[in-house]
Amino acid sequence: MEPSLDWVLSLRAVLLSSLRSRRLPLPLDREVCDGWRRDLSSGGGPRALYTSCMYQLAPALRKAVEGLEKFGAARGGLRARLAALGAKTAGGLMLRPEREELERAYRILRNIYYALRHSGVEFRLLDDEPYSGALLYELGFEDDFAEYAREVYRYFKERDVKEVITVDPHTHYVLERVYPSYVDGFDISVVSYLDLLDAGKIRVKISGFAIHDSCLYARFLGRYERVRQLLAAGGPVENPYITGKETAGCCGGPVESIVPNLAAKIAFSRAQKLATLSRTVVSACPICLANLSRTGIVEVKDVAEVVEL
């Protein structure tokens, strides 16, 4: 199914409206993004932990995709326009994640926070975090992305941030590989939290699982081996065709926002293959976590849920 131009344009309008008013790609209350850090020490210094609100938004994105499938908005026409209008006017209520899913996202982020602290990493937390803009770039809205990326860069500079610690592959890729091409003078260092954990102190709480790699981490950001180093003690089940660096399949994201039915088929196929290795799958990407979980074929856990220091 080809994506409808009506829906693509409507989606762009929703994204831009929300980013301008909330610095989030979905029309949600800011508390959804910030709630995970309640009672945590903010710390100080030039290095900041930057969530880009990705884990917090993933449950809402999952809810939105399910709505798109049910309503048929991606087919275009009047349904696309009505869906866009509904998202703008009542999105905060329609798309708000279920409490259980949001609390899980918060636990993942808090686990990352404490794992970094226990590894001796110094960093601070940021107030009113903006989304990175990755979805704008991934959907091809380059001019919009460039303008928004410059705003995010200003946000960092105004707070004297010299380095950001990322927690997901989409944010890491867009900051490290894409921002320098669209933001003049971009000079902020980017490091993944995966690289900062003390692997020698890690305990893996489960065993006999399969690894689903983020395409970005494995093929473009060089983290394929690092993920395995962190999970080695759990004895992951590997297959060169299913979990190989160059042969592993995609979870279906981020095409889910424009062709949800295609994304669902890709996710279903990927989950079926992983299930031949194990019914428990570990990933390090909130988009993969959401897409594969929707299939109901495998139980998907995040790296930060299964390792502890």
Secondary structure in CASP SS format (residue, H / E / C, confidence):
PFRMAT SS
TARGET T0000
AUTHOR 0000-0000-0000
METHOD secondary structure of the structure
MODEL  1
M C 1.00
E C 1.00
P C 1.00
S C 1.00
L H 1.00
D H 1.00
W H 1.00
V H 1.00
L H 1.00
S H 1.00
L H 1.00
R H 1.00
A H 1.00
V H 1.00
L H 1.00
L H 1.00
S H 1.00
S H 1.00
L H 1.00
R H 1.00
S H 1.00
R H 1.00
R C 1.00
L C 1.00
P C 1.00
L C 1.00
P C 1.00
L C 1.00
D C 1.00
R C 1.00
E H 1.00
V H 1.00
C H 1.00
D H 1.00
G H 1.00
W H 1.00
R H 1.00
R C 1.00
D C 1.00
L C 1.00
S C 1.00
S C 1.00
G C 1.00
G C 1.00
G C 1.00
P C 1.00
R E 1.00
A E 1.00
L E 1.00
Y E 1.00
T C 1.00
S C 1.00
C C 1.00
M H 1.00
Y H 1.00
Q H 1.00
L H 1.00
A H 1.00
P H 1.00
A H 1.00
L H 1.00
R H 1.00
K H 1.00
A H 1.00
V H 1.00
E H 1.00
G H 1.00
L H 1.00
E H 1.00
K H 1.00
F H 1.00
G C 1.00
A H 1.00
A H 1.00
R H 1.00
G C 1.00
G H 1.00
L H 1.00
R H 1.00
A H 1.00
R H 1.00
L H 1.00
A H 1.00
A H 1.00
L H 1.00
G H 1.00
A H 1.00
K H 1.00
T H 1.00
A H 1.00
G H 1.00
G H 1.00
L H 1.00
M H 1.00
L C 1.00
R C 1.00
P C 1.00
E C 1.00
R H 1.00
E H 1.00
E H 1.00
L H 1.00
E H 1.00
R H 1.00
A H 1.00
Y H 1.00
R H 1.00
I H 1.00
L H 1.00
R H 1.00
N H 1.00
I H 1.00
Y H 1.00
Y H 1.00
A H 1.00
L H 1.00
R H 1.00
H H 1.00
S C 1.00
G C 1.00
V C 1.00
E C 1.00
F C 1.00
R E 1.00
L E 1.00
L C 1.00
D C 1.00
D C 1.00
E C 1.00
P C 1.00
Y C 1.00
S C 1.00
G C 1.00
A H 1.00
L H 1.00
L H 1.00
Y H 1.00
E H 1.00
L C 1.00
G C 1.00
F C 1.00
E H 1.00
D H 1.00
D H 1.00
F H 1.00
A H 1.00
E H 1.00
Y H 1.00
A H 1.00
R H 1.00
E H 1.00
V H 1.00
Y H 1.00
R H 1.00
Y H 1.00
F H 1.00
K H 1.00
E H 1.00
R C 1.00
D C 1.00
V C 1.00
K C 1.00
E E 1.00
V E 1.00
I E 1.00
T E 1.00
V C 1.00
D C 1.00
P H 1.00
H H 1.00
T H 1.00
H H 1.00
Y H 1.00
V H 1.00
L H 1.00
E H 1.00
R H 1.00
V H 1.00
Y H 1.00
P H 1.00
S H 1.00
Y H 1.00
V C 1.00
D C 1.00
G C 1.00
F C 1.00
D C 1.00
I C 1.00
S E 1.00
V E 1.00
V E 1.00
S E 1.00
Y H 1.00
L H 1.00
D H 1.00
L H 1.00
L C 1.00
D C 1.00
A H 1.00
G H 1.00
K H 1.00
I C 1.00
R E 1.00
V E 1.00
K C 1.00
I C 1.00
S C 1.00
G C 1.00
F C 1.00
A E 1.00
I E 1.00
H C 1.00
D C 1.00
S C 1.00
C H 1.00
L H 1.00
Y H 1.00
A H 1.00
R H 1.00
F H 1.00
L C 1.00
G C 1.00
R C 1.00
Y H 1.00
E H 1.00
R H 1.00
V H 1.00
R H 1.00
Q H 1.00
L H 1.00
L H 1.00
A H 1.00
A H 1.00
G H 1.00
G C 1.00
P C 1.00
V C 1.00
E C 1.00
N C 1.00
P C 1.00
Y C 1.00
I C 1.00
T C 1.00
G C 1.00
K C 1.00
E C 1.00
T C 1.00
A C 1.00
G C 1.00
C C 1.00
C C 1.00
G C 1.00
G C 1.00
P C 1.00
V H 1.00
E H 1.00
S H 1.00
I C 1.00
V C 1.00
P H 1.00
N H 1.00
L H 1.00
A H 1.00
A H 1.00
K H 1.00
I H 1.00
A H 1.00
F H 1.00
S H 1.00
R H 1.00
A H 1.00
Q H 1.00
K H 1.00
L H 1.00
A H 1.00
T C 1.00
L C 1.00
S C 1.00
R C 1.00
T E 1.00
V E 1.00
V E 1.00
S E 1.00
A C 1.00
C C 1.00
P H 1.00
I H 1.00
C H 1.00
L H 1.00
A H 1.00
N H 1.00
L H 1.00
S H 1.00
R C 1.00
T C 1.00
G C 1.00
I C 1.00
V C 1.00
E E 1.00
V E 1.00
K E 1.00
D E 1.00
V H 1.00
A H 1.00
E H 1.00
V H 1.00
V E 1.00
E E 1.00
L C 1.00
END
